[in-house]
Amino acid sequence: RGCRVSGCGFQVRGRGRAGASGFTLLEILFAVTILSLVSTVTFMTFSAATSAWQRGTTLADNLHHGDFVIQQLVMGLRSAYYPDGTKGAGAPEYGFWHEDNGEGENAEDEICWVKLGGALVGRDSSFAETPHRVRFLLEDDEDGDSAAAVVAWRLQGQPEDFDPDELDPMFLSKRVVGFNCRAAWELDEDGEIDWLDEWEETNKIPTIVEVSLYVEPIVEGDDPVEMKRVIGLRVGELAWK
């Protein structure tokens, strides 16, 4: 069964390959192309997410440094000291000194005043609870990089040959690339703060100080991040009685 004799030969019935299946070369290439595109998109998405996370981490770190410095600066200014009862010309040794060095993100101002407490000098400082003068400025650190720095010294009891310019600065953060300051002691005719870019009343202290820190940008070439505070100095009223 399954075959017939016809003449001198055989005629065989066999099963064909019509039901067989497989991938052609074109289909394989198409599948590889799709897989490559999916892999590329996945990598780009992951790379973008990683880059955004790194940028966010860097920004948070920079802002943390800037926030620490500006909080110390604010607390230091709020703890400004001026002797009560001073009349006339004031007290130059307790005055507020300000050196104006530019504007905006390129500013490198310097301020100096007398204060009490551990802000900027540390609570463990031997003169933290006595009147001491502090200078806040931008100074080159041991690596030659500009950084926010503080120089501090006891106001009284210094030897005759004492020179504060010979003191080593304490560096707070090299993430701070600019510092600008304005001061005022009264309002103008319109009731607005009459800001002075440079404080010249060195024998007295202002009643209001505005400080602006500029923190280095995430990407080189971008604008620095500005952090600004306006601080009222209640003790400033003593200097103007």
PAPA-790185 format. One record per residue: residue number from 1; residue in one letter; x, y, z of N, C-alpha, C, CB in turn. Coordinates in nm, 3 decimals. Glycine has a CB too. Layout:
BEGIN
   i aa     nc1     nc2     nc3    cac1    cac2    cac3     cc1     cc2     cc3    cbc1    cbc2    cbc3
 NUM  A       X       Y       Z       X       Y       Z       X       Y       Z       X       Y       Z
...
END
This chain:
BEGIN
   i aa     nc1     nc2     nc3    cac1    cac2    cac3     cc1     cc2     cc3    cbc1    cbc2    cbc3
   1  R   0.082  -0.120   0.000   0.000   0.000   0.000   0.085   0.126   0.000  -0.092   0.001   0.119
   2  G   0.030   0.226  -0.060   0.106   0.350  -0.062   0.182   0.366  -0.192   0.202   0.355   0.055
   3  C   0.179   0.266  -0.280   0.248   0.281  -0.407   0.177   0.199  -0.512   0.397   0.240  -0.395
   4  R   0.194   0.241  -0.637   0.134   0.169  -0.749   0.241   0.135  -0.850   0.022   0.252  -0.814
   5  V   0.221   0.019  -0.907   0.313  -0.023  -1.013   0.259   0.031  -1.143   0.330  -0.178  -1.020
   6  S   0.338   0.105  -1.219   0.296   0.162  -1.347   0.406   0.138  -1.448   0.265   0.315  -1.335
   7  G   0.379   0.061  -1.530   0.479   0.025  -1.630   0.593  -0.046  -1.564   0.528   0.146  -1.705
   8  C   0.712   0.007  -1.592   0.830  -0.060  -1.538   0.886   0.011  -1.418   0.937  -0.073  -1.644
   9  G   0.816   0.109  -1.361   0.872   0.181  -1.244   0.772   0.192  -1.133   0.919   0.320  -1.284
  10  F   0.817   0.260  -1.032   0.731   0.283  -0.915   0.697   0.431  -0.903   0.799   0.233  -0.784
  11  Q   0.579   0.461  -0.858   0.539   0.600  -0.826   0.514   0.607  -0.676   0.411   0.646  -0.907
  12  V   0.599   0.686  -0.608   0.594   0.690  -0.462   0.528   0.818  -0.414   0.736   0.679  -0.402
  13  R   0.435   0.804  -0.323   0.372   0.919  -0.258   0.443   0.948  -0.125   0.221   0.893  -0.235
  14  G   0.501   1.064  -0.113   0.568   1.101   0.013   0.506   1.227   0.073   0.719   1.122  -0.009
  15  R   0.542   1.256   0.194   0.492   1.376   0.264   0.575   1.500   0.226   0.495   1.355   0.419
  16  G   0.508   1.608   0.189   0.578   1.730   0.151   0.627   1.809   0.272   0.488   1.817   0.066
  17  R   0.698   1.928   0.249   0.753   2.014   0.358   0.677   2.145   0.369   0.903   2.042   0.334
  18  A   0.551   2.139   0.322   0.472   2.265   0.326   0.450   2.317   0.468   0.337   2.244   0.259
  19  G   0.446   2.229   0.570   0.419   2.272   0.708   0.542   2.313   0.785   0.351   2.162   0.783
  20  A   0.662   2.299   0.729   0.785   2.334   0.802   0.800   2.486   0.813   0.910   2.273   0.732
  21  S   0.860   2.537   0.925   0.880   2.682   0.948   1.024   2.710   0.985   0.785   2.734   1.058
  22  G   1.070   2.841   0.968   1.206   2.883   1.002   1.222   3.033   0.979   1.309   2.804   0.919
  23  F   1.341   3.092   1.022   1.370   3.234   1.006   1.456   3.255   0.884   1.439   3.290   1.131
  24  T   1.418   3.354   0.809   1.502   3.390   0.694   1.610   3.485   0.742   1.417   3.455   0.579
  25  L   1.711   3.507   0.662   1.822   3.598   0.696   1.770   3.740   0.717   1.930   3.596   0.585
  26  L   1.673   3.783   0.637   1.616   3.917   0.651   1.547   3.935   0.785   1.519   3.944   0.537
  27  E   1.475   3.832   0.828   1.407   3.839   0.956   1.506   3.848   1.071   1.316   3.719   0.975
  28  I   1.615   3.773   1.061   1.717   3.775   1.167   1.781   3.913   1.175   1.826   3.667   1.140
  29  L   1.816   3.971   1.058   1.876   4.104   1.057   1.780   4.209   1.114   1.917   4.142   0.915
  30  F   1.653   4.196   1.083   1.552   4.288   1.133   1.543   4.279   1.286   1.416   4.259   1.070
  31  A   1.544   4.157   1.338   1.537   4.137   1.483   1.661   4.193   1.553   1.523   3.989   1.516
  32  V   1.778   4.171   1.493   1.903   4.225   1.551   1.900   4.377   1.553   2.026   4.174   1.472
  33  T   1.847   4.438   1.446   1.838   4.583   1.439   1.749   4.638   1.550   1.785   4.627   1.303
  34  I   1.633   4.576   1.570   1.541   4.620   1.676   1.607   4.606   1.813   1.410   4.539   1.673
  35  L   1.675   4.492   1.836   1.743   4.471   1.964   1.851   4.577   1.986   1.806   4.330   1.969
  36  S   1.922   4.612   1.880   2.026   4.715   1.891   1.966   4.849   1.926   2.105   4.725   1.761
  37  L   1.854   4.884   1.862   1.788   5.011   1.892   1.739   5.016   2.037   1.672   5.034   1.797
  38  V   1.678   4.906   2.083   1.629   4.899   2.220   1.745   4.915   2.319   1.554   4.766   2.245
  39  S   1.856   4.847   2.291   1.973   4.855   2.379   2.029   4.997   2.383   2.081   4.758   2.332
  40  T   2.033   5.063   2.264   2.084   5.200   2.258   1.998   5.295   2.338   2.093   5.247   2.113
  41  V   1.866   5.285   2.320   1.773   5.372   2.393   1.784   5.349   2.544   1.627   5.348   2.345
  42  T   1.794   5.222   2.583   1.807   5.188   2.725   1.934   5.247   2.784   1.806   5.036   2.745
  43  F   2.045   5.234   2.709   2.173   5.289   2.757   2.167   5.440   2.769   2.287   5.249   2.663
  44  M   2.109   5.506   2.667   2.100   5.652   2.671   2.013   5.699   2.786   2.044   5.706   2.539
  45  T   1.904   5.629   2.812   1.817   5.664   2.925   1.891   5.647   3.057   1.690   5.578   2.923
  46  F   1.962   5.537   3.072   2.038   5.511   3.194   2.149   5.613   3.211   2.097   5.370   3.191
  47  S   2.217   5.645   3.098   2.326   5.744   3.105   2.274   5.880   3.145   2.399   5.752   2.970
  48  A   2.158   5.920   3.087   2.100   6.050   3.121   2.057   6.055   3.268   1.979   6.081   3.031
  49  A   1.998   5.945   3.316   1.956   5.940   3.456   2.076   5.947   3.549   1.875   5.812   3.484
  50  T   2.184   5.875   3.512   2.307   5.877   3.594   2.369   6.015   3.596   2.407   5.775   3.541
  51  S   2.374   6.080   3.478   2.430   6.214   3.469   2.350   6.313   3.552   2.437   6.260   3.324
  52  A   2.216   6.302   3.544   2.130   6.391   3.622   2.150   6.369   3.772   1.983   6.371   3.585
  53  W   2.165   6.243   3.811   2.189   6.212   3.953   2.321   6.270   4.000   2.187   6.059   3.977
  54  Q   2.426   6.257   3.915   2.557   6.310   3.952   2.552   6.462   3.962   2.662   6.267   3.850
  55  R   2.484   6.526   3.866   2.471   6.672   3.871   2.394   6.716   3.995   2.402   6.723   3.744
  56  G   2.287   6.643   4.026   2.210   6.676   4.145   2.291   6.659   4.273   2.085   6.590   4.152
  57  T   2.372   6.553   4.278   2.456   6.529   4.395   2.561   6.639   4.410   2.524   6.392   4.384
  58  T   2.622   6.678   4.296   2.723   6.784   4.300   2.661   6.916   4.344   2.788   6.799   4.163
  59  L   2.544   6.948   4.290   2.477   7.071   4.328   2.442   7.070   4.476   2.350   7.092   4.244
  60  A   2.389   6.958   4.525   2.354   6.948   4.666   2.478   6.964   4.754   2.285   6.813   4.695
  61  D   2.589   6.907   4.711   2.713   6.917   4.788   2.763   7.061   4.790   2.820   6.825   4.729
  62  N   2.759   7.127   4.673   2.802   7.267   4.666   2.714   7.356   4.753   2.800   7.317   4.521
  63  L   2.583   7.335   4.745   2.491   7.414   4.826   2.509   7.388   4.974   2.347   7.386   4.785
  64  H   2.543   7.265   5.008   2.569   7.232   5.149   2.689   7.311   5.200   2.593   7.079   5.166
  65  H   2.795   7.316   5.119   2.912   7.394   5.158   2.876   7.541   5.171   3.027   7.375   5.056
  66  G   2.805   7.594   5.069   2.767   7.734   5.072   2.676   7.767   5.188   2.701   7.772   4.943
  67  D   2.581   7.678   5.217   2.489   7.700   5.328   2.563   7.702   5.461   2.380   7.593   5.329
  68  F   2.660   7.614   5.477   2.739   7.612   5.601   2.813   7.744   5.619   2.839   7.495   5.600
  69  V   2.878   7.791   5.512   2.956   7.914   5.522   2.866   8.033   5.551   3.035   7.938   5.392
  70  I   2.755   8.044   5.479   2.670   8.162   5.497   2.600   8.160   5.632   2.567   8.170   5.384
  71  Q   2.569   8.042   5.684   2.509   8.035   5.817   2.609   8.078   5.924   2.458   7.893   5.846
  72  Q   2.735   8.036   5.910   2.839   8.081   6.002   2.857   8.232   5.994   2.972   8.010   5.973
  73  L   2.853   8.283   5.871   2.869   8.427   5.851   2.753   8.505   5.913   2.880   8.459   5.702
  74  V   2.632   8.456   5.894   2.515   8.522   5.951   2.522   8.522   6.104   2.387   8.454   5.904
  75  M   2.554   8.406   6.162   2.563   8.399   6.308   2.674   8.487   6.361   2.586   8.254   6.353
  76  G   2.786   8.493   6.286   2.896   8.579   6.329   2.860   8.726   6.327   3.016   8.556   6.240
  77  L   2.786   8.769   6.224   2.745   8.909   6.217   2.640   8.941   6.323   2.691   8.942   6.078
  78  R   2.551   8.848   6.349   2.448   8.872   6.451   2.507   8.881   6.591   2.344   8.763   6.446
  79  S   2.625   8.824   6.610   2.691   8.829   6.741   2.796   8.940   6.747   2.756   8.693   6.774
  80  A   2.781   9.041   6.657   2.873   9.155   6.658   2.869   9.224   6.794   2.836   9.255   6.545
  81  Y   2.985   9.273   6.836   2.998   9.335   6.968   3.042   9.480   6.952   3.099   9.257   7.056
  82  Y   2.978   9.567   7.032   3.016   9.708   7.037   2.991   9.757   7.178   2.937   9.794   6.932
  83  P   3.087   9.827   7.239   3.070   9.867   7.380   2.960   9.970   7.396   3.201   9.923   7.435
  84  D   2.881   9.952   7.496   2.771  10.043   7.524   2.824  10.173   7.585   2.668   9.977   7.620
  85  G   2.756  10.282   7.554   2.793  10.410   7.615   2.900  10.486   7.541   2.839  10.387   7.754
  86  T   2.947  10.437   7.426   3.050  10.508   7.351   2.988  10.630   7.284   3.115  10.415   7.244
  87  K   3.052  10.744   7.298   2.997  10.870   7.246   3.093  10.930   7.142   2.971  10.971   7.362
  88  G   3.048  11.034   7.079   3.133  11.113   6.992   3.185  11.038   6.872   3.248  11.166   7.068
  89  A   3.316  11.026   6.864   3.381  10.967   6.746   3.364  10.816   6.739   3.529  11.001   6.746
  90  G   3.304  10.758   6.840   3.285  10.614   6.838   3.407  10.540   6.891   3.255  10.568   6.697
  91  A   3.416  10.412   6.857   3.525  10.328   6.906   3.590  10.257   6.787   3.473  10.223   7.010
  92  P   3.696  10.313   6.731   3.759  10.257   6.611   3.801  10.111   6.626   3.878  10.340   6.574
  93  E   3.845  10.074   6.745   3.890   9.937   6.764   3.776   9.835   6.757   3.962   9.924   6.897
  94  Y   3.652   9.885   6.766   3.535   9.797   6.757   3.456   9.819   6.627   3.443   9.820   6.877
  95  G   3.509   9.899   6.538   3.438   9.934   6.417   3.429   9.822   6.314   3.502  10.051   6.355
  96  F   3.344   9.846   6.215   3.322   9.752   6.104   3.407   9.799   5.986   3.170   9.744   6.065
  97  W   3.493   9.709   5.938   3.580   9.742   5.826   3.534   9.665   5.703   3.728   9.710   5.860
  98  H   3.533   9.734   5.591   3.485   9.672   5.467   3.574   9.716   5.351   3.337   9.709   5.441
  99  E   3.625   9.619   5.277   3.703   9.647   5.156   3.625   9.596   5.036   3.845   9.579   5.163
 100  D   3.588   9.688   4.948   3.507   9.655   4.831   3.598   9.613   4.715   3.418   9.775   4.789
 101  N   3.582   9.488   4.670   3.664   9.436   4.560   3.577   9.375   4.451   3.763   9.331   4.613
 102  G   3.504   9.460   4.381   3.425   9.411   4.269   3.279   9.392   4.302   3.481   9.284   4.219
 103  E   3.204   9.352   4.199   3.061   9.331   4.212   3.021   9.195   4.156   2.985   9.442   4.140
 104  G   2.904   9.147   4.200   2.850   9.023   4.146   2.935   8.902   4.174   2.831   9.035   4.000
 105  E   2.930   8.806   4.082   2.997   8.677   4.104   3.148   8.687   4.106   2.956   8.581   3.997
 106  N   3.203   8.797   4.056   3.348   8.815   4.056   3.398   8.894   4.176   3.391   8.885   3.929
 107  A   3.308   8.932   4.265   3.346   9.011   4.382   3.431   8.929   4.478   3.221   9.063   4.454
 108  E   3.527   8.996   4.538   3.612   8.935   4.641   3.625   9.033   4.757   3.753   8.896   4.585
 109  D   3.510   9.073   4.812   3.508   9.168   4.923   3.571   9.108   5.048   3.365   9.213   4.953
 110  E   3.605   9.197   5.138   3.658   9.156   5.269   3.591   9.238   5.377   3.813   9.173   5.275
 111  I   3.545   9.172   5.482   3.484   9.243   5.594   3.552   9.201   5.723   3.333   9.215   5.601
 112  C   3.548   9.289   5.821   3.615   9.264   5.949   3.537   9.334   6.059   3.765   9.313   5.946
 113  W   3.510   9.263   6.168   3.432   9.319   6.277   3.466   9.246   6.407   3.281   9.310   6.247
 114  V   3.416   9.301   6.519   3.438   9.241   6.651   3.311   9.166   6.691   3.476   9.350   6.759
 115  K   3.328   9.049   6.749   3.213   8.967   6.784   3.240   8.888   6.911   3.179   8.872   6.670
 116  L   3.136   8.818   6.955   3.144   8.723   7.065   3.092   8.588   7.016   3.063   8.773   7.189
 117  G   3.127   8.480   7.086   3.070   8.349   7.055   3.156   8.267   6.960   2.934   8.366   6.997
 118  G   3.109   8.143   6.936   3.188   8.046   6.861   3.169   8.048   6.711   3.158   7.913   6.909
 119  A   3.077   8.129   6.658   3.057   8.132   6.513   3.186   8.173   6.444   2.942   8.229   6.475
 120  L   3.221   8.101   6.339   3.339   8.125   6.254   3.471   8.085   6.319   3.344   8.270   6.216
 121  V   3.477   8.079   6.452   3.602   8.044   6.519   3.595   7.911   6.592   3.640   8.153   6.616
 122  G   3.473   7.860   6.616   3.458   7.735   6.689   3.438   7.759   6.837   3.578   7.646   6.666
 123  R   3.351   7.682   6.896   3.323   7.698   7.039   3.442   7.659   7.126   3.203   7.615   7.078
 124  D   3.535   7.581   7.071   3.652   7.540   7.147   3.763   7.644   7.144   3.704   7.409   7.096
 125  S   3.744   7.753   7.073   3.846   7.857   7.066   3.867   7.918   7.204   3.806   7.965   6.965
 126  S   3.992   7.950   7.235   4.026   8.003   7.367   3.969   8.143   7.389   4.176   8.005   7.387
 127  F   3.933   8.213   7.280   3.881   8.349   7.296   3.738   8.363   7.246   3.970   8.447   7.223
 128  A   3.667   8.251   7.230   3.532   8.255   7.175   3.437   8.341   7.259   3.477   8.113   7.165
 129  E   3.450   8.339   7.391   3.357   8.410   7.478   3.406   8.547   7.519   3.330   8.328   7.599
 130  T   3.513   8.594   7.459   3.562   8.729   7.485   3.561   8.806   7.353   3.706   8.726   7.547
 131  P   3.560   8.939   7.356   3.559   9.014   7.230   3.680   8.979   7.143   3.558   9.165   7.259
 132  H   3.653   8.943   7.021   3.761   8.910   6.927   3.723   8.960   6.788   3.788   8.757   6.924
 133  R   3.822   8.993   6.711   3.799   9.045   6.576   3.816   8.933   6.474   3.895   9.163   6.545
 134  V   3.728   8.931   6.375   3.737   8.832   6.269   3.739   8.903   6.134   3.618   8.733   6.277
 135  R   3.814   8.846   6.043   3.815   8.890   5.903   3.761   8.777   5.817   3.959   8.933   5.856
 136  F   3.664   8.809   5.732   3.610   8.711   5.638   3.649   8.757   5.498   3.453   8.695   5.653
 137  L   3.710   8.665   5.422   3.761   8.700   5.290   3.779   8.575   5.206   3.894   8.776   5.302
 138  L   3.815   8.595   5.081   3.855   8.485   4.994   4.007   8.485   4.987   3.792   8.498   4.852
 139  E   4.066   8.370   5.014   4.211   8.358   5.021   4.253   8.230   4.950   4.261   8.358   5.170
 140  D   4.372   8.230   4.892   4.424   8.109   4.828   4.466   8.008   4.933   4.543   8.142   4.735
 141  D   4.421   7.883   4.918   4.458   7.779   5.014   4.592   7.718   4.976   4.350   7.670   5.020
 142  E   4.626   7.607   5.043   4.757   7.544   5.021   4.773   7.490   4.879   4.778   7.432   5.119
 143  D   4.662   7.467   4.811   4.667   7.419   4.672   4.662   7.532   4.571   4.553   7.323   4.646
 144  G   4.656   7.654   4.620   4.648   7.769   4.530   4.508   7.800   4.481   4.735   7.746   4.414
 145  D   4.407   7.733   4.539   4.268   7.756   4.500   4.204   7.859   4.593   4.189   7.624   4.502
 146  S   4.125   7.948   4.537   4.055   8.049   4.617   3.949   7.981   4.704   3.991   8.157   4.527
 147  A   3.941   8.021   4.830   3.848   7.959   4.924   3.801   8.062   5.026   3.914   7.838   4.996
 148  A   3.680   8.040   5.080   3.631   8.124   5.188   3.715   8.099   5.313   3.480   8.097   5.216
 149  A   3.762   8.207   5.374   3.856   8.192   5.485   3.824   8.293   5.596   4.001   8.211   5.437
 150  V   3.872   8.261   5.715   3.854   8.347   5.832   3.987   8.362   5.903   3.746   8.288   5.929
 151  V   4.016   8.484   5.943   4.130   8.513   6.030   4.073   8.577   6.156   4.237   8.608   5.959
 152  A   4.111   8.527   6.273   4.053   8.577   6.398   4.162   8.594   6.503   3.943   8.481   6.449
 153  W   4.141   8.693   6.591   4.237   8.714   6.698   4.169   8.783   6.816   4.356   8.796   6.649
 154  R   4.224   8.760   6.934   4.173   8.822   7.056   4.194   8.973   7.049   4.242   8.763   7.183
 155  L   4.092   9.048   7.093   4.100   9.193   7.081   4.196   9.252   7.184   3.962   9.255   7.096
 156  Q   4.195   9.199   7.303   4.278   9.251   7.410   4.388   9.151   7.446   4.193   9.284   7.533
 157  G   4.495   9.204   7.512   4.600   9.118   7.563   4.701   9.071   7.461   4.540   9.002   7.625
 158  Q   4.712   9.139   7.348   4.810   9.101   7.247   4.943   9.172   7.272   4.756   9.134   7.106
 159  P   5.055   9.110   7.238   5.185   9.176   7.253   5.197   9.298   7.162   5.299   9.077   7.224
 160  E   5.291   9.385   7.193   5.306   9.510   7.118   5.340   9.485   6.972   5.413   9.596   7.182
 161  D   5.412   9.380   6.943   5.453   9.353   6.805   5.353   9.262   6.731   5.592   9.288   6.804
 162  F   5.233   9.247   6.786   5.134   9.160   6.723   5.091   9.218   6.588   5.011   9.142   6.814
 163  D   5.090   9.133   6.487   5.048   9.173   6.353   4.947   9.071   6.300   5.171   9.186   6.256
 164  P   4.819   9.107   6.289   4.718   9.010   6.243   4.741   8.960   6.100   4.580   9.073   6.251
 165  D   4.816   9.037   6.021   4.845   8.993   5.884   4.936   8.870   5.880   4.909   9.106   5.805
 166  E   5.000   8.840   5.993   5.088   8.723   5.999   5.015   8.597   6.044   5.205   8.751   6.093
 167  L   4.886   8.610   6.078   4.809   8.494   6.121   4.770   8.408   6.002   4.684   8.538   6.198
 168  D   4.768   8.276   6.023   4.725   8.183   5.918   4.573   8.180   5.912   4.782   8.040   5.943
 169  P   4.516   8.184   5.792   4.370   8.180   5.780   4.316   8.039   5.806   4.326   8.227   5.642
 170  M   4.192   8.033   5.851   4.120   7.907   5.862   4.026   7.898   5.741   4.041   7.897   5.999
 171  F   4.044   7.793   5.662   3.966   7.780   5.539   3.834   7.707   5.567   4.047   7.705   5.432
 172  L   3.726   7.767   5.519   3.593   7.710   5.541   3.546   7.625   5.424   3.494   7.820   5.566
 173  S   3.565   7.673   5.302   3.521   7.597   5.185   3.581   7.658   5.059   3.367   7.595   5.175
 174  K   3.634   7.571   4.971   3.684   7.619   4.843   3.574   7.620   4.735   3.801   7.531   4.797
 175  R   3.453   7.579   4.774   3.340   7.584   4.680   3.289   7.727   4.662   3.226   7.493   4.728
 176  V   3.323   7.817   4.756   3.281   7.956   4.746   3.380   8.030   4.657   3.273   8.024   4.887
 177  V   3.330   8.086   4.545   3.418   8.150   4.447   3.399   8.301   4.441   3.395   8.091   4.309
 178  G   3.302   8.355   4.513   3.280   8.499   4.513   3.211   8.544   4.640   3.198   8.540   4.392
 179  F   3.239   8.667   4.683   3.176   8.721   4.803   3.155   8.871   4.784   3.261   8.692   4.931
 180  N   3.032   8.916   4.804   2.999   9.058   4.791   2.924   9.104   4.916   2.915   9.086   4.663
 181  C   2.948   9.226   4.956   2.885   9.277   5.079   2.842   9.422   5.057   2.982   9.267   5.199
 182  R   2.725   9.456   5.114   2.678   9.594   5.122   2.632   9.620   5.265   2.563   9.622   5.018
 183  A   2.638   9.745   5.306   2.598   9.779   5.443   2.516   9.907   5.443   2.722   9.794   5.535
 184  A   2.441   9.929   5.549   2.359  10.049   5.563   2.336  10.078   5.710   2.224  10.032   5.489
 185  W   2.307  10.205   5.740   2.274  10.241   5.878   2.144  10.318   5.889   2.385  10.322   5.938
 186  E   2.083  10.354   5.773   1.957  10.427   5.777   1.877  10.403   5.650   1.982  10.577   5.797
 187  L   1.752  10.450   5.650   1.666  10.442   5.533   1.672  10.575   5.458   1.520  10.408   5.574
 188  D   1.646  10.571   5.327   1.644  10.694   5.250   1.508  10.764   5.265   1.673  10.665   5.102
 189  E   1.487  10.870   5.189   1.365  10.948   5.200   1.239  10.869   5.163   1.375  11.070   5.113
 190  D   1.256  10.766   5.082   1.143  10.683   5.040   1.121  10.563   5.131   1.163  10.635   4.897
 191  G   1.196  10.557   5.239   1.183  10.445   5.331   1.254  10.319   5.286   1.040  10.415   5.351
 192  E   1.339  10.331   5.183   1.415  10.217   5.135   1.553  10.214   5.202   1.430  10.223   4.982
 193  I   1.613  10.096   5.204   1.746  10.084   5.264   1.848  10.157   5.178   1.786   9.935   5.281
 194  D   1.923  10.246   5.240   2.025  10.323   5.168   2.157  10.245   5.169   2.044  10.464   5.233
 195  W   2.171  10.151   5.074   2.287  10.062   5.071   2.414  10.139   5.032   2.263   9.946   4.974
 196  L   2.523  10.103   5.097   2.655  10.155   5.064   2.742  10.040   5.017   2.720  10.228   5.186
 197  D   2.802  10.055   4.900   2.886   9.948   4.847   3.014   9.931   4.927   2.919   9.974   4.701
 198  E   3.056  10.037   4.992   3.174  10.028   5.079   3.148  10.108   5.206   3.303  10.079   5.006
 199  W   3.167  10.043   5.320   3.142  10.106   5.449   3.265  10.186   5.490   3.106  10.000   5.557
 200  E   3.248  10.317   5.507   3.361  10.405   5.538   3.362  10.452   5.682   3.359  10.524   5.447
 201  E   3.254  10.427   5.756   3.249  10.466   5.898   3.318  10.359   5.981   3.101  10.485   5.945
 202  T   3.451  10.352   5.969   3.527  10.243   6.031   3.530  10.249   6.183   3.667  10.243   5.979
 203  N   3.484  10.359   6.241   3.480  10.367   6.388   3.345  10.326   6.443   3.513  10.508   6.434
 204  K   3.251  10.289   6.353   3.119  10.245   6.394   3.083  10.118   6.318   3.013  10.356   6.370
 205  I   2.962  10.067   6.343   2.917   9.948   6.270   2.779   9.975   6.211   2.914   9.824   6.364
 206  P   2.745   9.910   6.102   2.615   9.932   6.039   2.503   9.864   6.116   2.616   9.881   5.894
 207  T   2.380   9.900   6.081   2.265   9.835   6.142   2.211   9.722   6.054   2.155   9.937   6.169
 208  I   2.245   9.725   5.924   2.201   9.622   5.830   2.318   9.587   5.739   2.078   9.671   5.746
 209  V   2.336   9.457   5.717   2.441   9.410   5.627   2.381   9.307   5.530   2.560   9.347   5.707
 210  E   2.414   9.321   5.404   2.373   9.222   5.303   2.497   9.148   5.255   2.298   9.290   5.183
 211  V   2.494   9.016   5.263   2.608   8.935   5.217   2.560   8.842   5.105   2.670   8.854   5.335
 212  S   2.642   8.828   5.004   2.612   8.739   4.890   2.731   8.648   4.866   2.578   8.820   4.762
 213  L   2.707   8.517   4.877   2.808   8.417   4.844   2.778   8.360   4.706   2.813   8.305   4.951
 214  Y   2.883   8.331   4.631   2.868   8.269   4.500   2.941   8.135   4.503   2.924   8.360   4.386
 215  V   2.862   8.028   4.485   2.915   7.891   4.492   2.946   7.842   4.351   2.813   7.795   4.563
 216  E   3.055   7.769   4.336   3.099   7.726   4.204   2.991   7.646   4.132   3.226   7.643   4.215
 217  P   2.979   7.665   3.999   2.874   7.596   3.922   2.905   7.447   3.906   2.857   7.661   3.785
 218  I   2.802   7.371   3.864   2.821   7.228   3.840   2.906   7.206   3.717   2.685   7.157   3.825
 219  V   2.874   7.279   3.610   2.944   7.266   3.483   3.034   7.387   3.464   2.844   7.251   3.365
 220  E   3.159   7.364   3.430   3.253   7.472   3.408   3.201   7.563   3.297   3.393   7.418   3.374
 221  G   3.200   7.692   3.324   3.148   7.787   3.227   3.010   7.838   3.261   3.147   7.726   3.092
 222  D   2.936   7.764   3.344   2.804   7.810   3.388   2.817   7.918   3.494   2.721   7.692   3.442
 223  D   2.707   7.989   3.521   2.708   8.093   3.623   2.711   8.031   3.763   2.585   8.185   3.608
 224  P   2.788   8.090   3.855   2.787   8.042   3.994   2.649   8.058   4.056   2.892   8.118   4.078
 225  V   2.623   7.978   4.159   2.496   7.985   4.232   2.507   8.091   4.341   2.459   7.846   4.294
 226  E   2.412   8.185   4.342   2.415   8.294   4.440   2.334   8.258   4.564   2.361   8.423   4.377
 227  M   2.391   8.287   4.680   2.323   8.269   4.808   2.332   8.402   4.882   2.387   8.151   4.892
 228  K   2.216   8.462   4.912   2.213   8.597   4.968   2.136   8.600   5.099   2.151   8.696   4.867
 229  R   2.185   8.681   5.195   2.118   8.703   5.322   2.127   8.851   5.360   2.179   8.613   5.432
 230  V   2.022   8.901   5.425   2.022   9.035   5.482   2.013   9.020   5.633   1.904   9.123   5.425
 231  I   2.109   9.078   5.703   2.120   9.058   5.848   2.107   9.191   5.921   2.253   8.991   5.883
 232  G   2.021   9.194   6.020   2.009   9.312   6.105   2.103   9.303   6.223   1.865   9.329   6.152
 233  L   2.178   9.409   6.249   2.271   9.414   6.361   2.214   9.509   6.467   2.414   9.460   6.315
 234  R   2.149   9.452   6.567   2.086   9.535   6.669   2.189   9.619   6.744   2.009   9.447   6.768
 235  V   2.307   9.560   6.761   2.409   9.633   6.834   2.455   9.756   6.758   2.528   9.543   6.864
 236  G   2.423   9.763   6.629   2.461   9.878   6.550   2.399  10.007   6.601   2.422   9.857   6.407
 237  E   2.284   9.997   6.664   2.217  10.117   6.718   2.301  10.182   6.826   2.078  10.081   6.774
 238  L   2.382  10.103   6.898   2.468  10.161   7.002   2.572  10.254   6.942   2.537  10.050   7.082
 239  A   2.619  10.221   6.822   2.724  10.300   6.760   2.674  10.435   6.710   2.787  10.224   6.647
 240  W   2.541  10.451   6.700   2.486  10.573   6.642   2.410  10.656   6.744   2.396  10.539   6.526
 241  K   2.421  10.622   6.871   2.352  10.701   6.974   2.421  10.837   6.991   2.350  10.624   7.109
END
